[in-house]
């Protein structure tokens, strides 16, 4: 345990103590010598102005009248907490085509400096944390920031939206509800005021976004979850049915460990295959994920979804008959 962590741990022990804590107990919990305990106590009291009281015989604690009010100045994190923060920061920085790089650069430098100081090195090997984006789409940084700000500041948002399916551009005015990172891409869940309905928008298809003065309309969390998370995929909507998919014994263990939906139902069959049931509304995304498994997946129900899968496979096969 380095000094930063010891000081933080010592602060937590003294703050939680109802009675004086003896030096031997502090040595045991901090994993250090008697002399180090006294040095850390002196640093807490003299440099950080902590309300330390007591002596080496009776033990030490914070003065009861000041204990609740005192906190360590600045940001005190353990190495493990800094590792987790650095990994999270690296993940955010490298998603969305680097759209957050400019904003997070100062934070990364600060985290790396704190880690280097605690480890006693001049530079922290941040390249050891590796994040590989997969099929992420290019984002306009200005639009992303405007969208994110509107979500957090609870303001209405106006923008142009070019639908991927039709390539048609429309003007939208919405009350943003959530911004979601899904499969290496960002989506905006919002109440569309013209259509009077909840919609999900791919942020990479948003342009000319501007925040309006009007306060956004807030929808209850239960309403959002019912509409946006009740069926499979990002563009879910109310579920229209349940799909039953059976996976071969070869991939059964992999699929059994995968999270497809919060309400999924799965079980191993007697022959080693795995049966998965889940609610869906829009079939496109579900079909894409099932067909990803090729011959190792079979849709059993409903019949319409099974026929759609057969049609897609036939079309794909026809590309190789030319």
C-alpha positions in Angstrom: 0.0 0.0 0.0 1.5 3.3 -1.1 1.3 6.6 0.9 -1.7 8.0 -0.9 -3.6 4.8 -0.2 -2.5 4.7 3.4 -3.6 8.3 4.1 -6.9 7.6 2.5 -7.4 4.3 4.5 -6.3 6.0 7.7 -8.8 8.8 7.1 -11.6 6.3 6.6 -10.6 4.3 9.8 -10.5 7.4 12.0 -13.7 8.8 10.5 -15.6 5.6 11.2 -14.2 5.0 14.6 -16.5 5.5 17.6 -13.6 4.9 20.0 -9.9 5.6 19.8 -8.0 3.2 17.5 -4.8 1.7 18.9 -1.5 2.0 17.0 -1.0 -1.8 16.7 -4.5 -2.0 15.1 -3.5 0.8 12.7 -0.3 -1.0 11.9 -2.2 -4.2 11.1 -4.8 -2.5 8.9 -2.4 -0.3 7.1 0.3 -2.9 6.7 3.1 -0.6 7.9 5.5 0.0 10.8 4.8 1.9 14.0 7.0 4.8 12.9 5.0 5.1 9.6 1.7 5.2 11.4 3.0 8.2 13.5 4.3 9.9 10.4 0.9 9.5 8.6 -1.0 10.7 11.6 1.3 13.8 11.8 0.7 14.4 8.1 -3.1 14.2 8.5 -3.1 16.5 11.5 -0.5 19.1 10.5 -0.6 19.2 6.7 -4.2 18.3 6.0 -5.6 19.9 9.2 -7.5 16.8 10.2 -9.0 16.8 13.7 -6.8 14.0 15.0 -6.8 13.6 18.8 -5.4 11.0 21.2 -2.0 9.5 22.0 0.1 6.3 21.6 -1.3 4.6 24.6 -5.1 5.2 24.4 -5.2 5.4 20.6 -6.3 7.9 18.0 -9.6 9.2 16.6 -11.2 12.3 15.1 -12.6 14.8 17.5 -16.3 14.0 17.7 -17.4 17.6 17.1 -15.5 17.9 13.8 -15.5 14.3 12.4 -18.6 14.7 10.3 -17.5 17.9 8.7 -13.9 17.0 7.8 -13.1 15.5 4.5 -9.7 15.1 2.7 -9.0 18.0 0.4 -9.0 17.4 -3.3 -9.6 14.0 -4.9 -8.1 11.0 -3.1 -8.3 7.7 -4.9 -6.7 4.3 -4.4 -4.6 2.8 -7.2 -7.4 0.3 -8.0 -9.9 3.2 -8.3 -7.5 5.1 -10.6 -6.9 2.0 -12.7 -10.7 1.6 -13.1 -11.1 5.3 -13.9 -8.3 5.2 -16.5 -9.7 2.1 -18.2 -13.2 3.8 -18.3 -11.7 7.0 -19.7 -9.8 5.0 -22.4 -13.0 3.3 -23.3 -14.9 6.6 -23.6 -12.1 8.3 -25.5 -11.9 5.6 -28.1 -15.6 5.2 -28.8 -17.6 7.2 -31.3 -14.6 7.8 -33.6 -12.7 9.7 -30.9 -15.5 12.3 -30.5 -14.7 12.6 -26.8 -10.9 12.9 -27.2 -10.7 16.7 -27.0 -12.9 16.9 -23.9 -11.3 14.0 -22.0 -7.6 14.8 -22.8 -7.1 16.9 -19.7 -8.7 14.2 -17.5 -6.4 11.6 -19.0 -3.3 13.7 -18.3 -4.4 14.2 -14.7 -5.1 10.5 -14.1 -1.8 9.4 -15.7 0.0 12.0 -13.5 -1.7 10.7 -10.3 -0.9 7.1 -11.2 2.8 7.9 -12.1 3.2 9.8 -8.8 1.8 6.9 -6.8 3.9 4.4 -8.6 7.1 6.6 -8.4 7.6 6.6 -12.2 7.9 9.4 -14.7 5.3 8.1 -17.1 2.4 5.7 -16.8 2.2 2.9 -19.5 -1.3 3.9 -20.7 -0.8 1.9 -23.9 -1.3 -1.2 -21.9 -5.0 -0.5 -21.8 -6.2 -1.4 -25.2 -9.7 -0.7 -26.6 -10.6 -1.7 -30.1 -13.7 -0.1 -31.6 -15.7 -2.4 -33.9 -17.8 -0.9 -36.8 -18.2 2.4 -35.1 -19.6 5.1 -37.4 -18.1 8.6 -37.8 -19.7 11.3 -35.7 -19.8 15.0 -36.0 -18.3 16.3 -32.7 -20.3 19.5 -32.6 -23.6 17.6 -33.1 -22.6 15.1 -30.5 -21.8 17.7 -27.9 -25.1 19.6 -28.6 -27.1 16.4 -28.2 -25.3 15.4 -25.0 -25.7 18.8 -23.5 -29.4 19.0 -24.3 -29.9 15.6 -22.6 -28.1 16.6 -19.4 -29.4 20.2 -19.3 -33.0 19.1 -20.0 -33.5 21.4 -23.0 -35.5 20.8 -26.2 -33.4 20.0 -29.3 -33.9 20.8 -33.0 -32.0 19.1 -35.8 -32.1 17.6 -39.2 -32.3 13.9 -39.4 -31.3 11.8 -42.5 -32.9 8.3 -42.1 -30.6 5.5 -43.0 -33.3 3.4 -44.6 -34.7 6.0 -47.0 -32.0 8.7 -47.0 -34.8 11.2 -46.5 -34.0 14.3 -44.5 -36.6 15.7 -42.1 -36.6 18.5 -39.5 -37.2 17.3 -35.9 -37.9 19.1 -32.6 -37.6 16.7 -29.7 -37.4 16.5 -25.9 -34.3 14.4 -25.3 -34.6 11.6 -22.7 -31.5 9.5 -22.9 -28.3 9.2 -24.9 -27.3 5.5 -25.3 -24.0 3.9 -26.4 -24.9 0.7 -28.2 -22.6 -1.5 -30.3 -19.9 1.2 -30.6 -22.4 3.8 -31.8 -24.5 6.5 -30.1 -28.3 6.9 -30.1 -30.7 9.5 -28.8 -33.9 8.5 -27.2 -36.4 11.4 -27.4 -40.0 12.5 -27.5 -40.8 13.7 -31.0 -43.2 16.7 -30.6 -44.5 16.6 -34.1 -45.2 12.9 -34.2 -46.2 12.8 -30.5 -44.3 9.6 -29.9 -41.0 8.2 -28.5 -38.3 7.8 -31.2 -34.7 6.7 -31.2 -32.2 8.5 -33.5 -28.7 7.5 -34.6 -26.6 10.4 -33.5 -24.3 10.0 -36.6 -27.4 10.9 -38.8 -28.1 14.1 -36.9 -26.9 17.4 -38.3 -27.4 21.1 -37.6 -28.3 20.4 -34.0 -29.2 23.3 -31.8 -30.4 23.5 -28.2 -33.6 25.4 -27.7 -34.7 27.6 -24.8 -37.7 25.5 -24.0 -37.5 23.0 -21.1 -37.6 19.4 -22.3 -40.6 17.3 -21.5 -39.7 14.5 -19.0 -41.2 11.1 -19.3 -41.3 8.6 -16.5 -38.5 6.0 -16.3 -41.1 3.2 -16.4 -42.6 4.6 -19.7 -39.1 4.8 -21.3 -38.2 1.3 -20.2 -41.5 -0.1 -21.4 -41.1 1.4 -24.9 -37.4 1.4 -25.4 -36.2 -1.7 -23.5 -39.1 -4.1 -23.6 -38.1 -5.7 -26.9 -34.9 -6.8 -28.6 -32.5 -4.3 -30.0 -32.0 -0.5 -30.0 -35.1 0.3 -32.0 -37.3 -1.9 -29.9 -40.8 -0.5 -29.3 -43.6 -2.6 -27.7 -42.9 -6.3 -28.2 -45.0 -8.0 -31.0 -44.0 -11.5 -30.1 -41.5 -14.0 -28.7 -38.8 -15.6 -30.8 -37.5 -19.1 -30.1 -34.0 -19.9 -31.3 -32.1 -23.1 -30.9 -28.3 -23.1 -31.1 -26.1 -26.1 -31.8 -24.2 -27.9 -29.1 -21.0 -26.5 -30.5 -21.9 -22.9 -29.6 -24.4 -23.6 -26.8 -21.9 -22.7 -24.0 -21.1 -19.3 -25.7 -24.7 -18.4 -26.2 -25.6 -19.4 -22.6 -23.2 -16.8 -21.3 -24.4 -14.0 -23.6 -26.9 -11.4 -22.5 -29.4 -10.8 -25.4 -32.3 -9.2 -23.4 -33.3 -8.5 -19.8 -36.3 -10.9 -20.1 -34.6 -13.7 -22.1 -35.3 -17.3 -21.2 -32.7 -19.9 -21.9 -32.2 -23.6 -21.2 -30.0 -26.5 -22.3 -31.7 -29.3 -24.2 -31.1 -33.0 -23.6 -28.9 -33.2 -26.8 -26.6 -30.4 -25.7 -28.2 -27.7 -27.8 -29.3 -24.4 -26.2 -32.8 -22.9 -26.5 -33.2 -19.1 -26.2 -36.5 -17.2 -26.0 -36.8 -13.4 -26.1 -39.3 -10.7 -26.9 -38.9 -8.7 -30.1 -40.6 -6.0 -32.1 -38.5 -5.1 -35.1 -37.1 -8.3 -36.6 -34.3 -6.8 -38.6 -31.7 -6.6 -35.8 -32.7 -9.9 -34.3 -32.3 -11.6 -37.6 -28.9 -10.1 -38.1 -27.7 -11.5 -34.8 -29.1 -14.9 -35.3 -27.8 -15.2 -38.9 -24.4 -14.3 -37.5 -24.2 -17.8 -36.1 -24.9 -19.3 -39.5 -25.6 -23.1 -39.5 -25.3 -23.2 -35.7 -28.6 -21.3 -35.1 -32.2 -22.1 -36.1 -35.3 -20.0 -35.6 -38.2 -22.2 -34.5 -40.9 -19.6 -33.8 -42.8 -17.6 -34.8 -43.3 -19.0 -38.3 -43.1 -15.6 -39.9 -39.7 -14.8 -38.4 -38.5 -18.3 -39.5 -39.7 -17.5 -43.1 -37.9 -14.2 -43.0 -34.7 -15.9 -42.0 -35.1 -18.5 -44.8 -35.7 -15.7 -47.4 -32.5 -13.8 -46.3 -30.4 -17.0 -46.5 -31.8 -17.7 -49.9 -31.0 -14.2 -51.1 -27.5 -14.5 -49.7 -27.0 -17.9 -51.4 -28.2 -16.5 -54.7 -25.3 -14.1 -54.7 -22.9 -17.0 -55.1 -24.9 -18.8 -57.9 -24.0 -16.2 -60.5 
